[in-house]
């Protein structure tokens, strides 16, 4: 009889031992009422009178399904995201919400659609990080009573309609063409300034124009297939006036025609 009682007690004790891992917390109920949070290790849960529920407190990554949303400027987009959160109070996660996995996912979807509707398409594309922070803050505030801390929200992909993609591509192409025209105009202005400066330098420097002419002749004559026509300035012919009457007559005739 004693042996039977001992065996029953041993069986009850062994069946009452529950192991909680390091990354878990246990919520113990005594006669249906919350009694304590069970820490990692071995814990005793008396059959019939007590029950428990394990809660994983590690950071969870939830993939928010792709959602249809309309921006502030009435552009239809499809957007999805991933949300990272962890439980900081296991008792609230069990007592305050029926299924916190499902609740967080649904809250993220609703918040994401509302956030997209409050910004324009340009803001959505250019300020994605700012929009992610806004969504994260809204979800975090809403899940605090559930004992859940939202660590981060990342927008994964933003899908635009095909016609809107073509419009954006045309706008980008027009922007590039405008930048190219502006850059070319600036280059021409800079080149004209340099040419004007070079002209002033050659006009005020004796022999500069003659040296430039010789340099041009040298460049052109490097290719044997070119035919070079060299025009002598009137000033060079004037130097022969004193020594050759025929040249003088030619010079006078050219000067009168000029």
LINWOMO-V590235 format. One record per residue. N is the residue number from 1. RES is the residue in one small letter. SS is DSSP state (A for helix, B for strand, O for the rest). PHI is phi as a letter, one per 30 degrees, with the letter a starting at -180 (999 if undefined). Layout:
# LINWOMO-V590235
n=N res=RES ss=SS phi=PHI
n=N res=RES ss=SS phi=PHI
This chain:
# LINWOMO-V590235
n=1 res=x ss=O phi=999
n=2 res=x ss=A phi=d
n=3 res=x ss=A phi=d
n=4 res=x ss=A phi=d
n=5 res=x ss=A phi=d
n=6 res=x ss=A phi=d
n=7 res=x ss=A phi=d
n=8 res=x ss=A phi=d
n=9 res=x ss=A phi=d
n=10 res=x ss=A phi=d
n=11 res=x ss=A phi=d
n=12 res=x ss=A phi=d
n=13 res=x ss=A phi=d
n=14 res=x ss=A phi=d
n=15 res=x ss=A phi=d
n=16 res=x ss=A phi=d
n=17 res=x ss=B phi=d
n=18 res=x ss=B phi=b
n=19 res=x ss=B phi=c
n=20 res=x ss=B phi=c
n=21 res=x ss=O phi=d
n=22 res=x ss=O phi=d
n=23 res=x ss=O phi=c
n=24 res=x ss=B phi=b
n=25 res=x ss=B phi=b
n=26 res=x ss=B phi=c
n=27 res=x ss=B phi=c
n=28 res=x ss=B phi=c
n=29 res=x ss=B phi=c
n=30 res=x ss=B phi=c
n=31 res=x ss=O phi=h
n=32 res=x ss=O phi=i
n=33 res=x ss=B phi=c
n=34 res=x ss=B phi=d
n=35 res=x ss=B phi=c
n=36 res=x ss=B phi=a
n=37 res=x ss=B phi=c
n=38 res=x ss=B phi=d
n=39 res=x ss=O phi=d
n=40 res=x ss=O phi=e
n=41 res=x ss=B phi=k
n=42 res=x ss=B phi=c
n=43 res=x ss=B phi=b
n=44 res=x ss=B phi=c
n=45 res=x ss=O phi=b
n=46 res=x ss=O phi=d
n=47 res=x ss=O phi=e
n=48 res=x ss=O phi=i
n=49 res=x ss=O phi=d
n=50 res=x ss=B phi=b
n=51 res=x ss=B phi=b
n=52 res=x ss=B phi=a
n=53 res=x ss=B phi=b
n=54 res=x ss=B phi=d
n=55 res=x ss=B phi=b
n=56 res=x ss=B phi=d
n=57 res=x ss=O phi=c
n=58 res=x ss=O phi=d
n=59 res=x ss=O phi=d
n=60 res=x ss=B phi=c
n=61 res=x ss=B phi=c
n=62 res=x ss=B phi=c
n=63 res=x ss=B phi=d
n=64 res=x ss=B phi=d
n=65 res=x ss=B phi=e
n=66 res=x ss=B phi=d
n=67 res=x ss=B phi=c
n=68 res=x ss=B phi=d
n=69 res=x ss=B phi=b
n=70 res=x ss=B phi=b
n=71 res=x ss=O phi=d
n=72 res=x ss=O phi=d
n=73 res=x ss=O phi=c
n=74 res=x ss=O phi=i
n=75 res=x ss=O phi=c
n=76 res=x ss=B phi=d
n=77 res=x ss=B phi=b
n=78 res=x ss=B phi=c
n=79 res=x ss=B phi=b
n=80 res=x ss=B phi=b
n=81 res=x ss=B phi=a
n=82 res=x ss=B phi=b
n=83 res=x ss=B phi=b
n=84 res=x ss=B phi=c
n=85 res=x ss=B phi=a
n=86 res=x ss=B phi=b
n=87 res=x ss=B phi=c
n=88 res=x ss=O phi=c
n=89 res=x ss=O phi=b
n=90 res=x ss=A phi=d
n=91 res=x ss=A phi=d
n=92 res=x ss=A phi=d
n=93 res=x ss=A phi=d
n=94 res=x ss=A phi=c
n=95 res=x ss=A phi=d
n=96 res=x ss=O phi=c
n=97 res=x ss=O phi=b
n=98 res=x ss=O phi=d
n=99 res=x ss=O phi=b
n=100 res=x ss=A phi=d
n=101 res=x ss=A phi=d
n=102 res=x ss=A phi=d
n=103 res=x ss=A phi=d
n=104 res=x ss=A phi=d
n=105 res=x ss=A phi=d
n=106 res=x ss=A phi=d
n=107 res=x ss=A phi=d
n=108 res=x ss=A phi=d
n=109 res=x ss=A phi=d
n=110 res=x ss=A phi=d
n=111 res=x ss=A phi=d
n=112 res=x ss=A phi=d
n=113 res=x ss=A phi=d
n=114 res=x ss=A phi=d
n=115 res=x ss=A phi=d
n=116 res=x ss=A phi=d
n=117 res=x ss=A phi=d
n=118 res=x ss=O phi=c
n=119 res=x ss=O phi=b
n=120 res=x ss=O phi=d
n=121 res=x ss=A phi=d
n=122 res=x ss=A phi=d
n=123 res=x ss=A phi=d
n=124 res=x ss=A phi=d
n=125 res=x ss=A phi=d
n=126 res=x ss=A phi=c
n=127 res=x ss=O phi=b
n=128 res=x ss=A phi=d
n=129 res=x ss=A phi=d
n=130 res=x ss=A phi=d
n=131 res=x ss=A phi=d
n=132 res=x ss=A phi=d
n=133 res=x ss=A phi=d
n=134 res=x ss=A phi=d
n=135 res=x ss=A phi=d
n=136 res=x ss=A phi=d
n=137 res=x ss=A phi=d
n=138 res=x ss=A phi=d
n=139 res=x ss=A phi=d
n=140 res=x ss=A phi=d
n=141 res=x ss=A phi=d
n=142 res=x ss=A phi=d
n=143 res=x ss=A phi=c
n=144 res=x ss=A phi=e
n=145 res=x ss=A phi=d
n=146 res=x ss=A phi=c
n=147 res=x ss=O phi=i
n=148 res=x ss=B phi=c
n=149 res=x ss=B phi=c
n=150 res=x ss=B phi=d
n=151 res=x ss=B phi=d
n=152 res=x ss=B phi=a
n=153 res=x ss=B phi=b
n=154 res=x ss=B phi=b
n=155 res=x ss=B phi=d
n=156 res=x ss=B phi=d
n=157 res=x ss=B phi=a
n=158 res=x ss=B phi=b
n=159 res=x ss=B phi=c
n=160 res=x ss=B phi=c
n=161 res=x ss=O phi=d
n=162 res=x ss=A phi=d
n=163 res=x ss=A phi=d
n=164 res=x ss=A phi=d
n=165 res=x ss=A phi=d
n=166 res=x ss=A phi=d
n=167 res=x ss=A phi=d
n=168 res=x ss=A phi=d
n=169 res=x ss=A phi=d
n=170 res=x ss=A phi=d
n=171 res=x ss=A phi=d
n=172 res=x ss=A phi=d
n=173 res=x ss=A phi=d
n=174 res=x ss=A phi=d
n=175 res=x ss=A phi=d
n=176 res=x ss=A phi=d
n=177 res=x ss=A phi=d
n=178 res=x ss=A phi=d
n=179 res=x ss=A phi=d
n=180 res=x ss=A phi=d
n=181 res=x ss=A phi=d
n=182 res=x ss=A phi=d
n=183 res=x ss=A phi=d
n=184 res=x ss=A phi=d
n=185 res=x ss=A phi=d
n=186 res=x ss=A phi=d
n=187 res=x ss=A phi=d
n=188 res=x ss=A phi=d
n=189 res=x ss=A phi=d
n=190 res=x ss=A phi=d
n=191 res=x ss=A phi=d
n=192 res=x ss=A phi=d
n=193 res=x ss=A phi=d
n=194 res=x ss=A phi=d
n=195 res=x ss=A phi=d
n=196 res=x ss=A phi=d
n=197 res=x ss=A phi=d
n=198 res=x ss=A phi=d
n=199 res=x ss=A phi=d
n=200 res=x ss=A phi=d
n=201 res=x ss=A phi=d
n=202 res=x ss=A phi=d
n=203 res=x ss=A phi=d
n=204 res=x ss=A phi=c
n=205 res=x ss=O phi=c
n=206 res=x ss=O phi=d
n=207 res=x ss=O phi=i
n=208 res=x ss=A phi=d
n=209 res=x ss=A phi=d
n=210 res=x ss=A phi=d
n=211 res=x ss=A phi=d
n=212 res=x ss=A phi=d
n=213 res=x ss=A phi=d
n=214 res=x ss=A phi=d
n=215 res=x ss=A phi=d
n=216 res=x ss=A phi=d
n=217 res=x ss=A phi=d
n=218 res=x ss=A phi=d
n=219 res=x ss=A phi=d
n=220 res=x ss=A phi=d
n=221 res=x ss=O phi=d
n=222 res=x ss=O phi=d
n=223 res=x ss=O phi=c
n=224 res=x ss=O phi=d
n=225 res=x ss=O phi=d
n=226 res=x ss=O phi=d
n=227 res=x ss=O phi=c
n=228 res=x ss=O phi=c
n=229 res=x ss=O phi=c
n=230 res=x ss=O phi=c
n=231 res=x ss=O phi=c
n=232 res=x ss=O phi=d
n=233 res=x ss=O phi=d
n=234 res=x ss=A phi=d
n=235 res=x ss=A phi=d
n=236 res=x ss=A phi=d
n=237 res=x ss=A phi=d
n=238 res=x ss=A phi=d
n=239 res=x ss=O phi=d
n=240 res=x ss=O phi=c
n=241 res=x ss=O phi=e
n=242 res=x ss=O phi=d
n=243 res=x ss=O phi=c
n=244 res=x ss=O phi=b
n=245 res=x ss=A phi=d
n=246 res=x ss=A phi=d
n=247 res=x ss=A phi=d
n=248 res=x ss=A phi=d
n=249 res=x ss=A phi=d
n=250 res=x ss=A phi=d
n=251 res=x ss=A phi=d
n=252 res=x ss=A phi=d
n=253 res=x ss=A phi=d
n=254 res=x ss=A phi=d
n=255 res=x ss=A phi=d
n=256 res=x ss=A phi=d
n=257 res=x ss=A phi=d
n=258 res=x ss=O phi=d
